């Protein structure tokens, strides 16, 4: 079963899980996702140009630990910038055992 994660600037939510992970695994996954979110939003830069616009990015973790964008939904210019931000995120930590392979990331991030 594929597990999905939606990452936003307000919350990190586990979704589609058939069972709740242990507290340790849950903390490790949340810390990992926070680090991934920070790396991606750091690459995004200034969000003022995208006020009122939205984009939802679905990304798949690659073997090298980086993410490839599978699809985007929303404002075309914002989605292009979000795609670039996700694709260029580097120095991501190795994921914990229970980390999902796919993420859903809402843009724009908060500065």
C-alpha positions in Angstrom: 0.0 0.0 0.0 1.3 3.4 -0.9 1.2 5.9 1.9 0.7 9.6 1.1 1.9 12.6 3.0 0.5 16.1 2.6 3.0 18.7 3.7 1.8 22.2 4.4 3.2 25.1 6.3 0.6 24.6 9.0 0.7 20.8 9.6 2.2 17.6 8.6 -0.5 14.9 8.4 -0.2 11.2 7.9 -2.9 9.9 5.6 -3.9 6.6 4.1 -2.2 4.5 6.8 -3.8 1.2 7.7 -2.4 1.4 11.2 -1.0 4.1 13.5 2.8 4.0 13.7 4.5 3.8 17.0 5.3 7.0 18.8 9.0 6.7 18.0 8.3 6.0 14.3 5.8 8.8 14.3 8.3 11.3 15.8 11.0 10.2 13.4 8.7 10.6 10.4 7.4 14.0 11.5 11.0 15.2 12.0 12.0 13.9 8.6 9.0 15.6 6.9 9.7 18.8 8.7 13.3 18.7 7.4 12.1 18.0 3.9 9.5 20.8 4.1 12.2 23.2 5.3 14.6 22.3 2.5 11.9 22.7 -0.1 10.4 26.0 1.2 14.0 27.4 1.6 14.5 26.9 -2.1 11.2 28.6 -2.9 12.3 32.1 -1.9 9.9 35.1 -1.9 6.2 34.2 -1.9 4.8 37.7 -2.3 4.4 37.3 -6.1 2.0 34.4 -5.6 -0.4 36.0 -3.1 -3.8 34.4 -3.3 -2.6 31.6 -5.6 -2.4 27.9 -4.8 -0.6 24.8 -6.1 -0.7 21.2 -4.9 2.4 19.2 -5.8 2.6 15.4 -5.7 6.1 14.1 -5.5 7.8 10.7 -5.3 10.9 10.0 -3.3 13.8 8.7 -5.5 16.5 6.2 -4.6 18.9 9.0 -4.0 16.6 10.6 -1.4 15.5 13.5 -3.5 12.0 14.0 -4.9 10.6 13.9 -8.4 7.4 15.8 -9.1 4.7 13.5 -10.4 2.0 16.2 -11.0 0.9 19.6 -10.0 -2.6 21.2 -9.7 -3.3 24.9 -9.5 -1.9 28.2 -10.8 0.5 27.6 -13.7 3.3 30.1 -12.7 3.2 29.0 -9.0 3.2 25.3 -9.9 6.3 25.9 -12.1 8.1 27.6 -9.3 7.0 24.9 -6.8 8.2 22.2 -9.2 11.6 23.8 -9.4 11.7 24.1 -5.6 10.9 20.5 -5.0 13.3 19.2 -7.7 16.2 21.3 -6.5 16.0 20.4 -2.8 19.3 18.9 -1.8 20.9 17.5 1.4 17.8 15.8 2.5 18.3 13.3 5.3 17.7 9.6 4.8 14.1 8.8 5.5 13.1 6.7 8.5 11.8 3.2 7.8 8.1 4.2 8.0 8.4 7.3 5.9 6.0 7.4 2.9 7.4 7.4 -0.6 5.0 10.1 -1.9 4.3 13.6 -0.6 1.6 16.1 -1.4 2.9 19.6 -0.8 0.8 22.7 -0.7 2.2 26.0 -2.1 3.0 28.8 -1.5 4.9 28.2 1.7 4.7 30.9 4.4 7.8 33.0 4.7 
